[in-house]
């Protein structure tokens, strides 16, 4: 049976927002119009004053350009900018949780990527996702397809597709047992980073229940866009990459959707790509791929090729079963 490894960037998120005609852009999280969790009369950005000041420091630029400029300054002086870094991680975890609630309210089963996952469910042996939104998980869940995330308690009932999210997920947290009871109202005011629980030798994150997604995290460990990941030192991430490479070594097809291949991410992406057998068919689904990434893939396999998303999905029949 064909074994597929799926590697996902922001391609799925952009596609579903366009398809559902959502008034949100995954590349513009500062435009998400959502309130402070404790005071609905004001926006969360009005509470996170450091993030708001950061945005004002870079006028007339895109949201990701703002973050990129901040990441540069953070790398030069992380002591001075560590509070802003922490606030920004909190903001992004809540912003993409808010976006997921909108997605759920507008969900349609006839999205072609949902149909593709239904059709290929039994062939997908693993997913590596560099997103912290929940588009992939929502797609599988709404299609009644099982999955579990590596590094989370979901591993204890490892049924379905294993998903590894090395840059974190908007529904991950450290768990209340780590610091003791942390009041909700103080969570946005605490400076926390890269703490980790170990359970039976495995690194563990906690999963935030759906009904609490819009509550602040105790620790919002997500990797910022354009940031060299500090999470690679965490045990659950290291163990996840070990699992990801083992899976990659068994596949005969690798499908890559919307990976930008930024310099900061290359070592992580390459660590999975380089584990793929040389005779693996690699399909890069991207209308405007990174040329260096294309060249990298052709060095890994002589069966690598780029496919336009429309062409890749043209043969998908909506509603096709996965069995």
C-alpha positions, 0 to 999 in steps of 0.5 A, spaced: 500 500 500 502 507 498 505 510 504 504 518 504 508 523 509 504 530 509 508 536 510 504 542 511 506 549 511 500 555 511 498 552 504 491 549 507 490 555 512 490 560 506 486 555 501 480 554 506 479 561 508 479 563 501 474 557 500 469 559 505 470 566 504 472 568 511 474 575 513 480 573 516 487 572 513 492 567 516 498 572 514 495 578 518 493 575 525 493 583 527 487 584 523 483 579 527 477 582 531 477 579 537 476 582 544 480 581 551 478 575 554 476 579 561 473 585 558 469 584 552 469 592 551 476 592 549 480 588 544 486 584 546 491 588 543 489 594 547 491 589 553 497 587 550 500 594 550 507 591 548 505 588 542 501 594 540 507 598 541 511 593 537 505 594 531 506 602 531 513 601 531 513 599 524 507 603 520 505 601 513 508 594 513 504 587 513 503 583 519 509 578 518 514 584 516 512 587 523 514 580 526 520 579 522 522 586 524 521 584 531 524 577 531 531 581 528 531 586 534 529 580 539 535 576 536 539 582 538 537 583 545 532 578 547 533 581 554 530 587 552 524 584 548 523 578 552 516 581 555 514 583 548 516 576 545 512 573 551 506 577 549 506 576 542 506 568 543 500 569 547 496 573 542 498 569 536 495 563 540 489 566 542 488 569 535 489 563 531 484 559 536 479 565 535 480 564 527 478 556 529 472 558 532 470 562 526 472 556 521 468 551 525 462 556 524 462 556 517 465 549 515 463 546 509 464 538 508 465 539 500 472 543 501 477 539 496 482 538 501 477 535 506 475 530 500 483 528 499 484 527 506 478 522 506 480 519 500 487 518 502 486 517 509 488 510 510 495 511 506 497 517 510 502 514 515 504 521 518 504 529 518 509 534 520 505 541 520 509 547 522 502 551 523 499 552 530 492 553 527 488 547 527 485 547 520 488 540 519 485 537 526 479 540 524 479 537 517 480 530 520 475 531 526 469 534 521 470 528 517 470 523 523 477 521 521 482 519 527 489 522 529 493 524 535 499 529 536 506 527 538 508 530 545 501 530 547 496 526 552 493 524 545 499 519 544 496 515 550 491 513 545 495 512 538 489 511 533 489 514 527 494 519 523 500 521 528 501 529 527 507 532 529 507 540 530 514 542 532 512 549 532 507 548 537 499 549 537 494 554 539 491 549 543 497 546 547 499 549 554 504 547 559 498 544 564 496 547 570 500 541 574 506 544 572 506 551 576 500 549 580 494 553 580 495 559 575 489 564 575 486 566 569 487 573 570 495 573 571 497 568 565 498 574 560 502 578 566 507 572 567 514 571 563 514 564 561 518 560 556 520 553 554 518 549 561 516 542 560 513 536 563 516 529 563 511 523 563 515 516 563 521 519 559 516 522 554 516 530 553 509 532 554 504 538 553 497 539 555 491 540 550 487 545 551 479 543 551 475 546 545 471 550 550 477 554 553 481 555 547 479 563 548 482 563 555 490 565 556 495 559 556 499 558 562 505 558 557 504 559 550 510 556 547 509 557 539 515 559 535 514 566 531 514 566 524 521 568 522 524 565 528 529 560 529 526 555 533 528 555 541 523 549 541 528 544 538 531 543 545 525 541 548 524 533 549 517 532 546 520 536 540 526 532 539 522 526 540 517 528 535 523 529 530 526 522 531 519 519 530 518 524 524 524 521 521 523 514 522 516 515 519 519 519 513 524 513 512 518 508 510 514 512 505 514 512 498 510 518 497 511 525 500 506 531 499 508 538 501 503 543 501 505 551 502 512 550 505 516 557 505 523 554 506 525 560 510 532 560 512 530 559 520 526 553 518 531 549 513 534 545 518 528 543 521 525 541 514 531 538 512 532 533 518 525 530 515 526 531 508 533 528 508 530 521 511 526 520 505 528 514 501 531 516 494 526 513 490 520 516 494 515 520 489 515 528 492 510 532 490 510 540 492 504 543 492 505 550 491 503 555 486 510 559 487 515 555 491 521 557 494 526 555 488 532 553 493 527 548 496 525 545 489 532 544 488 533 541 495 527 536 493 530 534 486 537 532 490 533 528 495 529 524 489 529 524 482 522 523 482 520 530 485 516 535 482 512 541 483 504 541 482 499 547 482 494 546 487 488 546 482 491 541 478 493 536 484 486 537 486 482 537 480 481 529 480 478 529 487 471 527 488 467 531 493 464 526 498 469 520 496 469 515 502 476 513 506 474 506 506 
